[in-house]
Amino acid sequence: MIHDIIEKKIADAGLAVIGESLFRNFMPAEVNVGVMTRDPLQGVNVDPFIFGWYKPDLQLIVRHTDPVIGRQLCDKVIKALLVTSLEQHPATEEHGPAHINLFYPRQEPIQFPRLEGNGIEWSLNFRTAFGVVPGWAA
């Protein structure tokens, strides 16, 4: 997966700090303002005929206590992640070289009701297309 690439883009844009306000698959309840990348619940399909090519729908969660500023954070995250032409990324500890062909929102952010701590969460759902050598094949 390309979580590390997504996280780096968000951190480089100054929108969140990895481990403090940027998380992968779990965001602590005490975090009032944060962003989380998630693995798809349905998994990522593997095409046996096109090695290392993926087109999953990916989800990010944005949490904030202010509905206006939180929605603005959603827009900034989308802008930081938007890919409309080929991007090349070097190999990392998590995967081999990667290329992202498309990373685009499927719809506007979906707002969920306030949480116990008065936070609000938005679901950001992206259409993606990328190539990467999976860890199980390296």
Rosetta silent file (secondary structure, phi, psi, omega in degrees, C-alpha in Angstrom):
SEQUENCE: MIHDIIEKKIADAGLAVIGESLFRNFMPAEVNVGVMTRDPLQGVNVDPFIFGWYKPDLQLIVRHTDPVIGRQLCDKVIKALLVTSLEQHPATEEHGPAHINLFYPRQEPIQFPRLEGNGIEWSLNFRTAFGVVPGWAA
SCORE:     score description
SCORE:     0.000 S_00000001
   1 L     0.000  170.567 -175.224    0.000    0.000    0.000 S_00000001
   2 L  -114.946   31.100 -179.850    1.062    3.625   -0.311 S_00000001
   3 H   -54.462  -42.851 -176.865    0.194    4.926    3.159 S_00000001
   4 H   -62.430  -35.598  177.843    3.687    6.329    3.631 S_00000001
   5 H   -67.316  -44.547  178.892    3.408    8.394    0.434 S_00000001
   6 H   -61.485  -47.028 -178.840    0.008    9.757    1.494 S_00000001
   7 H   -62.119  -41.870  179.757    1.282   10.536    5.000 S_00000001
   8 H   -63.380  -40.876  179.135    4.376   12.304    3.669 S_00000001
   9 H   -62.511  -43.074 -179.813    2.273   14.511    1.385 S_00000001
  10 H   -66.379  -45.344  179.572    0.004   15.520    4.271 S_00000001
  11 H   -65.300  -43.770  179.594    2.941   16.160    6.618 S_00000001
  12 H   -62.164  -28.944  178.113    4.910   18.071    3.941 S_00000001
  13 L   -80.225   -3.374  178.880    1.870   20.309    3.398 S_00000001
  14 L    75.053   22.115 -175.814    1.970   21.169    7.125 S_00000001
  15 L   -91.872  -22.193  179.965   -1.509   19.746    7.727 S_00000001
  16 L  -163.345  162.873 -179.621   -0.617   17.136   10.361 S_00000001
  17 L  -117.038  125.374 -178.319    2.334   15.605   12.203 S_00000001
  18 E   -57.261  127.799  179.297    2.958   11.871   11.938 S_00000001
  19 L    86.707  -15.150  178.245    2.245   10.202   15.287 S_00000001
  20 L  -110.978  -47.454  179.816    0.714   13.341   16.829 S_00000001
  21 L  -135.425    8.433  178.094   -2.118   14.343   14.508 S_00000001
  22 E  -132.780  121.751 -170.814   -1.578   11.943   11.575 S_00000001
  23 E  -133.728  163.427  177.814   -2.303    8.252   12.057 S_00000001
  24 E  -121.065  116.771  175.504   -2.666    4.996   10.159 S_00000001
  25 L    67.782   -3.067  177.971   -5.719    2.757   10.739 S_00000001
  26 L  -159.820  129.599  175.325   -6.314    4.088   14.280 S_00000001
  27 L  -122.069  120.082 -178.477   -6.774    7.570   15.741 S_00000001
  28 L   -56.411  146.967 -177.644   -6.769    7.855   19.558 S_00000001
  29 L   -61.524  -30.099 -176.480   -9.998    9.175   21.108 S_00000001
  30 L   -78.054   -5.961  178.641   -8.176   12.058   22.825 S_00000001
  31 L   -77.742  118.340 -179.607   -7.063   13.541   19.489 S_00000001
  32 L   -87.912  -32.201  178.753   -9.246   16.603   18.793 S_00000001
  33 L  -130.367  117.744 -177.884   -7.705   17.563   15.444 S_00000001
  34 E  -165.974  170.720  178.035   -6.266   14.822   13.290 S_00000001
  35 E  -133.372  140.017  179.678   -6.113   12.882   10.051 S_00000001
  36 E  -132.873  132.164  170.300   -6.116    9.111    9.640 S_00000001
  37 E   -91.168  149.341 -177.668   -5.363    6.949    6.619 S_00000001
  38 E  -134.358  146.759  167.858   -7.218    3.638    6.467 S_00000001
  39 L   -74.846  143.920  178.374   -6.939    0.338    4.710 S_00000001
  40 L   -63.380  137.348  178.950  -10.117   -0.388    2.747 S_00000001
  41 L   -60.138  -34.372 -178.850  -12.552   -2.606    4.687 S_00000001
  42 L   -85.103    0.297 -178.789  -13.097   -4.685    1.553 S_00000001
  43 L    82.060 -177.775  178.998   -9.340   -5.038    0.989 S_00000001
  44 L  -116.441  118.659 -179.085   -7.378   -4.216   -2.152 S_00000001
  45 L   -65.491  142.893  177.329   -8.017   -6.432   -5.159 S_00000001
  46 L  -109.661  128.249  176.799   -5.021   -8.070   -6.817 S_00000001
  47 L   -95.588  115.215 -177.090   -5.028   -8.504  -10.587 S_00000001
  48 L   -69.684  -10.862 -177.227   -3.070  -11.685  -11.446 S_00000001
  49 L  -103.589  -14.463  177.356   -2.480  -10.410  -14.984 S_00000001
  50 L  -127.381   88.063 -174.006   -1.193   -6.893  -14.194 S_00000001
  51 L   -60.564  129.215  174.181    1.433   -7.324  -11.484 S_00000001
  52 L    75.083   14.537 -179.868    1.625   -4.490   -8.949 S_00000001
  53 E  -107.339  129.595 -176.150   -1.282   -2.466  -10.404 S_00000001
  54 E  -134.434  147.003  177.254   -4.041   -1.342   -8.030 S_00000001
  55 L  -137.692   52.087 -177.560   -7.216    0.723   -8.324 S_00000001
  56 L   -80.744  159.637  166.712   -8.708    0.723   -4.810 S_00000001
  57 E   -87.692  124.131 -179.292  -11.005    3.272   -3.247 S_00000001
  58 E  -110.740  148.617 -177.116   -9.059    4.686   -0.300 S_00000001
  59 E  -122.365  139.759  169.207  -10.479    6.488    2.719 S_00000001
  60 E  -122.295  149.814  176.259   -9.079    9.127    5.023 S_00000001
  61 E  -115.214  131.163  175.132  -10.773   10.413    8.167 S_00000001
  62 E  -113.327  132.487  179.031  -10.438   14.049    9.231 S_00000001
  63 E  -122.293  137.667  177.063  -11.382   15.017   12.795 S_00000001
  64 E  -156.890  157.392  178.547  -11.860   18.541   14.144 S_00000001
  65 L   -89.912  -17.808 -178.910  -13.895   20.273   16.858 S_00000001
  66 L  -107.962  124.207 -176.313  -14.925   23.207   14.634 S_00000001
  67 H   -63.975  -33.388 -178.776  -17.261   22.429   11.708 S_00000001
  68 H   -78.084  -50.042 -179.270  -15.972   25.264    9.498 S_00000001
  69 H   -66.648  -35.543  176.863  -12.252   24.864   10.182 S_00000001
  70 H   -62.597  -43.108  178.038  -12.624   21.082    9.976 S_00000001
  71 H   -65.977  -35.812  176.284  -14.199   21.306    6.537 S_00000001
  72 H   -64.891  -37.969  176.452  -11.388   23.647    5.460 S_00000001
  73 H   -62.892  -41.196  176.296   -8.886   21.033    6.678 S_00000001
  74 H   -55.383  -48.260 -178.764  -10.694   18.436    4.529 S_00000001
  75 H   -62.355  -38.299  179.132  -10.268   20.652    1.472 S_00000001
  76 H   -68.328  -38.068  177.524   -6.565   21.173    2.219 S_00000001
  77 H   -64.567  -45.740  178.357   -6.010   17.415    2.602 S_00000001
  78 H   -57.950  -46.524 -178.934   -7.762   16.764   -0.718 S_00000001
  79 H   -61.539  -40.110 -179.330   -5.661   19.438   -2.414 S_00000001
  80 H   -67.220  -29.031 -175.399   -2.428   17.987   -0.980 S_00000001
  81 H   -96.454  -15.113 -175.258   -3.278   14.483   -2.222 S_00000001
  82 L   -56.109  127.340  175.699   -4.752   15.311   -5.620 S_00000001
  83 E  -131.328  121.478  178.962   -2.937   13.573   -8.496 S_00000001
  84 L  -120.304   -6.958  173.277   -4.073   14.114  -12.076 S_00000001
  85 L  -142.683  161.814 -171.508   -0.877   13.136  -13.927 S_00000001
  86 L   -51.711  129.625  172.497    1.804   10.547  -13.299 S_00000001
  87 E  -118.303  135.130  176.279    3.866   10.870  -10.105 S_00000001
  88 E  -105.235  138.467  179.483    6.956    8.736   -9.496 S_00000001
  89 E  -132.058  137.417 -178.787    8.004    7.797   -5.942 S_00000001
  90 L   -71.597  165.036  175.613   11.200    6.027   -4.834 S_00000001
  91 L   -62.807  149.906  177.066   11.278    2.754   -2.948 S_00000001
  92 L  -130.114 -177.145  175.796   10.836    2.952    0.824 S_00000001
  93 L   -65.713  -20.994 -176.217   11.115    0.511    3.713 S_00000001
  94 L   -91.501  -24.328 -175.568    7.439   -0.317    3.114 S_00000001
  95 L  -163.734  168.663  175.942    7.457   -0.982   -0.644 S_00000001
  96 L   -76.370 -171.774  178.034    9.395   -0.849   -3.885 S_00000001
  97 L   -53.833  145.680 -177.821    9.291    2.063   -6.352 S_00000001
  98 E  -132.052  154.906  170.578    5.773    3.383   -6.863 S_00000001
  99 E  -136.246  137.679  178.086    3.905    5.469   -9.353 S_00000001
 100 E  -112.274  122.145 -179.706    0.558    7.149   -8.774 S_00000001
 101 E   -94.394  -32.256 -175.742   -1.516    7.783  -11.867 S_00000001
 102 E  -152.082  134.012  172.687   -4.692    9.049  -10.204 S_00000001
 103 E  -148.957  103.826 -168.896   -5.724   10.162   -6.735 S_00000001
 104 E  -145.163  141.091 -179.520   -9.011   12.044   -6.831 S_00000001
 105 E   -66.554  140.522  177.397  -11.995   12.450   -4.464 S_00000001
 106 L   -78.666  -30.875  178.783  -15.031   10.293   -5.275 S_00000001
 107 L  -160.029  175.826  176.603  -17.389   12.822   -3.684 S_00000001
 108 L   -63.451  155.871  178.290  -17.421   15.761   -1.305 S_00000001
 109 L   -54.827  139.960 -179.813  -16.376   14.976    2.303 S_00000001
 110 E   -99.809  118.150 -178.122  -19.063   13.123    4.259 S_00000001
 111 E   -89.437  135.936  177.303  -19.633   14.675    7.697 S_00000001
 112 E  -109.142  158.855 -177.995  -20.530   12.472   10.629 S_00000001
 113 L   -59.344  163.740  178.988  -22.207   13.561   13.890 S_00000001
 114 L   -58.567  145.796  177.781  -20.255   14.917   16.804 S_00000001
 115 L   -89.421  178.663  178.203  -18.254   12.435   18.850 S_00000001
 116 L   -53.282  -43.928 -177.250  -18.175   12.122   22.644 S_00000001
 117 L   -83.885   18.380  178.860  -15.412   14.741   22.923 S_00000001
 118 L    73.180   14.632  177.231  -17.398   17.203   20.789 S_00000001
 119 L   -84.894  162.818  176.048  -15.342   16.385   17.697 S_00000001
 120 E  -123.538  141.490  176.387  -16.694   15.998   14.191 S_00000001
 121 E  -118.686  145.613  174.818  -15.369   13.524   11.664 S_00000001
 122 E  -121.240  139.402  173.912  -15.420   13.660    7.885 S_00000001
 123 E   -97.690  123.343  175.761  -14.876   10.702    5.582 S_00000001
 124 E  -107.993  118.656 -176.390  -12.760   11.516    2.525 S_00000001
 125 E  -114.206  127.421 -173.337  -13.083    8.833   -0.131 S_00000001
 126 E  -117.593  142.101  167.601  -10.662    8.729   -3.050 S_00000001
 127 E   -88.256  132.405 -176.773  -10.562    6.998   -6.398 S_00000001
 128 E  -134.964  158.742  170.409   -6.995    5.841   -6.997 S_00000001
 129 E  -150.603  120.333 -177.904   -4.814    4.112   -9.560 S_00000001
 130 E  -153.488  161.515  176.568   -1.216    3.293   -8.740 S_00000001
 131 E  -123.118  135.620  178.269    1.528    0.773   -9.272 S_00000001
 132 E  -159.556  142.551  175.839    3.818   -0.559   -6.581 S_00000001
 133 L   -74.948  119.429 -177.885    5.712   -3.783   -5.976 S_00000001
 134 L   -70.272  154.223 -179.365    3.903   -5.392   -3.026 S_00000001
 135 H   -58.658  -33.236 -177.789    5.849   -6.503    0.040 S_00000001
 136 H   -73.531  -11.099 -178.415    4.885  -10.128   -0.491 S_00000001
 137 H  -106.966   -7.569 -176.003    6.550  -10.121   -3.926 S_00000001
 138 L   -77.437    0.000    0.000    9.799   -8.361   -3.014 S_00000001
